[in-house]
Amino acid sequence: MAQLTVSQTDQFWRDGYLLVDQALSPIELHDLRSAFSAWVEDSLSHRADYGETLDGRARFDLDPMHSKVQSGLRRVQSPEEISEPFRTVMRNARTVDICAELIGPAIRFHHGKVNSKLPGMATEVKFHQDFMFQPMTNDDVITCLVFMDEVTEENGPLQVIPGSHRGPLFSLWHRGVFTGAVAEEVVAQHQDKIVTCTGAAGSACLMHSSLLHGSAGNLSAHPRTLYITTYYSDDAIELSPNALPSLFTHELVRGEASGRVRCTSYEMELPEVPKGTSFFAQQSEQPGTSHHA
């Protein structure tokens, strides 16, 4: 059964993103929230990033404002590796079927993470394009942002620039430093086009990997937590090391393997594989502090 109308499909390819209501079942949403709440509680007993992922980096990323009385848990790397509810959503949620309609029929899982902005956290995500972190032979790559909480104008919602996925790929390198963000003048040029994406818990935003997007800090009294999964067409092949390798990376989640590769023409600078817990550390880098290798 088709998940999208013709109008919704056209909107995705025109604007580069699509908001979907009821992307999760009530049970799926409840189970994700319960698992994350347990991680937030556990984080209070830690003073620094902790846990370990496949490549040896920390799994749980803490904001600098984190304390023993107020959690600053802002990122969980590859939650599907350690949580059955997240693994179930990664494989079976409605968003997977939608991605298969858009870039399938055969699609693979690339990576997953939880990004959270707990109440009062000023952490922002500077504008960038996901494809610049994960170049592949073609850009049939979709990032699914599942809203685990209601996302409002006040709690750090996703901000996108419609249609920017059809424009140029903007460098994330500045004066020899991989900052993980586009230049400020790029954002300024598109300032009047920025759209805020809000929705109820259980909704999702599907985003083309070349879409310019970012988000502001959460200065409200309500959390804003997203489970983010990335899927790609079976005929796309990675061209640089995966910044967040997982036990499930490249798992075929829909369709049958084609045994083919498809290439499209573009040019870009290779990304820097993060050495810190997550890309939040990369986005805190200032130009001129290191060299582009």
VENBELBEL-V919915 format. One record per backbone hydrogen bond with DSSP energy under -0.5 kcal/mol. CO is the residue of the C=O (numbers start at 1). NH is the residue of the N-H. E is the energy in kcal/mol with one decimal. If there is no record, write none. Layout:
[[CO;NH;E] [CO;NH;E]]
//
This chain:
[[5;9;-2.2] [6;10;-2.6] [7;11;-2.2] [8;12;-2.2] [9;13;-2.0] [10;14;-2.0] [11;15;-3.2] [11;16;-0.6] [12;16;-2.6] [15;163;-2.3] [16;208;-3.1] [18;206;-2.9] [20;204;-2.2] [23;94;-1.1] [25;29;-2.5] [26;30;-2.4] [27;31;-2.5] [28;32;-2.1] [29;33;-2.4] [30;34;-2.3] [31;35;-2.0] [32;36;-2.4] [33;37;-2.5] [34;38;-1.7] [35;39;-1.5] [36;40;-2.4] [37;41;-2.2] [38;42;-2.2] [39;43;-2.0] [40;44;-0.7] [41;44;-0.9] [42;45;-1.7] [43;46;-2.0] [50;59;-0.9] [50;60;-2.9] [53;56;-2.0] [57;53;-2.6] [59;61;-0.6] [59;77;-2.7] [60;50;-1.4] [60;62;-0.5] [61;74;-2.6] [61;75;-1.3] [63;66;-2.3] [70;67;-2.3] [72;63;-2.9] [74;116;-2.2] [75;61;-2.8] [76;79;-0.5] [76;114;-2.2] [78;81;-1.7] [79;82;-1.2] [79;83;-0.9] [83;87;-2.1] [84;88;-2.7] [85;89;-2.1] [86;90;-2.6] [87;91;-1.6] [88;92;-3.0] [89;93;-1.8] [93;96;-1.4] [93;97;-0.9] [94;98;-2.0] [95;99;-2.4] [96;100;-2.0] [97;101;-1.7] [98;102;-1.8] [99;103;-3.0] [100;104;-1.4] [105;107;-0.6] [106;234;-2.3] [107;253;-1.7] [107;254;-1.4] [108;232;-2.4] [109;250;-3.2] [111;230;-2.2] [112;78;-1.9] [113;115;-0.5] [113;228;-3.3] [114;76;-1.9] [114;116;-0.5] [115;226;-2.8] [116;118;-0.5] [117;224;-1.7] [118;121;-2.3] [121;218;-2.5] [124;126;-0.6] [125;215;-2.7] [127;182;-2.6] [128;213;-2.0] [129;132;-1.4] [130;133;-2.1] [130;134;-0.9] [135;239;-2.5] [135;240;-0.5] [137;264;-2.5] [139;141;-2.4] [140;233;-2.3] [141;209;-2.1] [142;144;-0.5] [142;231;-2.5] [143;145;-0.6] [143;207;-2.7] [144;146;-0.7] [144;229;-2.2] [145;205;-2.1] [146;148;-0.9] [146;227;-2.0] [147;202;-3.6] [150;152;-0.6] [151;199;-1.9] [154;219;-1.0] [157;216;-0.7] [158;197;-2.9] [159;214;-2.2] [160;162;-0.6] [160;195;-3.0] [161;164;-2.0] [163;166;-1.8] [164;167;-1.4] [168;170;-0.6] [172;179;-2.3] [172;180;-0.9] [172;181;-0.5] [174;177;-1.3] [175;288;-0.8] [177;174;-2.9] [177;179;-1.1] [183;186;-1.1] [183;187;-1.3] [184;188;-2.3] [185;189;-1.9] [186;190;-1.0] [187;190;-0.7] [188;191;-0.8] [190;193;-2.3] [190;194;-0.5] [191;194;-1.0] [193;162;-0.6] [195;160;-2.8] [196;198;-0.7] [197;158;-0.7] [199;151;-3.0] [200;203;-2.1] [202;23;-1.7] [202;24;-1.5] [203;147;-3.0] [204;20;-3.2] [205;145;-2.8] [205;207;-0.5] [206;18;-2.0] [207;143;-2.9] [208;211;-2.0] [209;131;-2.9] [212;161;-1.9] [213;128;-2.0] [214;159;-3.1] [215;125;-2.4] [217;219;-0.8] [218;120;-0.5] [220;120;-1.0] [224;117;-2.3] [225;148;-2.3] [225;149;-0.9] [226;115;-2.0] [226;228;-0.6] [227;146;-2.8] [227;229;-0.5] [228;113;-2.0] [229;144;-3.6] [230;110;-3.2] [230;111;-0.7] [231;142;-2.7] [232;108;-2.8] [233;236;-2.1] [235;262;-3.0] [237;137;-1.6] [242;245;-0.7] [246;249;-1.1] [248;251;-2.3] [251;109;-2.4] [251;253;-0.7] [254;107;-1.6] [264;266;-0.5] [271;273;-0.5] [278;281;-1.3] [278;282;-0.7] [279;283;-2.6] [280;284;-0.7] [281;284;-0.7] [282;285;-1.5] [286;289;-1.3] [291;293;-0.7]]
//
